[in-house]
């Protein structure tokens, strides 16, 4: 894919390095001359330009990109870049970095954002996932908030121990997608017995998360 990254700071360069290694064509855009460090990622295209200006983006060829990642350290800039990418250049997939969790509500399709990535929220979720047993933890938001990836670790005293997956009375708009057990990744089958300590990963809409939690109690 051809991918444009607005923001050539440490985060943007790290993303670019991973994508270049995976065989994608990456273009890094930043207006700061000091951020131009092509020797760091020689496989990427480097463009010094203001990613908030339509003319600059057009000259850089944003209209030819499959994906745009707005990952500067300024949420206002990321929103403007996302909106321009979607409305002016019809980019198919726009990813927006959320620096301040209080601004997360703005990163929606109204601003051209297909996927919002909040680093503070992800880190907090990973910490909760590591230490929380018996309660539901939201790990990631999918499809512009229409569904979430959530996790529950079954406690040692779970009443579900030994019972098969088919006994889970999950609500509509939710699905058990995998079971993590002792380093194994188990595709859940109806006859698979549950065990204490199992990490259950679900995809569920926000509205039914409480019902998923209740089904595991």
Residue, then its C-alpha position, 0 to 999 in steps of 0.5 A: x500500500x501507499x501510506x502517508x504519515x503526517x508527523x515525522x517525530x519519534x512516533x511517526x518514524x517508528x510507524x514508518x519503519x515498521x511499514x517499510x519493513x513490511x513492504x509498503x511505500x511510505x511517505x513522511x510529511x512534516x513542516x519542521x526542517x529539523x524533523x527531516x531525517x531521511x537517514x533514519x528510514x532511507x526506504x521512506x519518502x520524506x516531504x517537508x510540507x504543511x500537512x494542513x494545507x491542501x495545496x501542499x498535500x496535493x503536491x505531495x500526492x496524497x490523492x494517490x495514497x491508500x491510507x493516511x496516518x495523522x500522528x503529530x503531537x497536536x490533536x488539532x493538527x491530526x483532526x485537520x489532516x484527517x478531515x482533508x485526507x477524507x474530504x479533499x483527497x478521498x483517502x480510503x482509510x484514515x487513522x488518527x492519533x489521539x494525544x489527549x484522551x479528553x479529545x477522543x470524542x472528536x475523532x470520529x467519521x465527522x472529522x474523517x477518522x476511520x480509526x482513532x488510536x489513543x495511546x494513553x487509553x491503550x496503555x491503561x487498558x493493557x495495564x488493567x488487562x495484566x492485573x484485572x481478574x474477573x472483570x471486563x476490560x476494554x482493549x481496543x475500539x473497532x469500526x469507529x466505536x461500533x464494536x470493541x475488543x474486550x477481555x475477561x480473565x476467569x478467576x480461580x473461583x469461577x463457576x464456569x470451570x469445566x463447563x463448555x463454551x456452549x453454556x455461555x449465554x452471550x447476548x446478540x452483537x457479541x462473540x467469543x473470538x479466542x481463548x488464551x490459556x498458558x501460552x496457547x491460542x485456542x479457537x473456541x469450539x462448543x465443546x471446549x471446557x473453560x478453566x480458571x485463568x482463561x483469558x477470554x477475548x470478545x468482540x462486542x458492541x458497547x451496548x451489550x458489554x454489561x450483558x457479556x459481563x453478566x454472562x460470565x458471572 
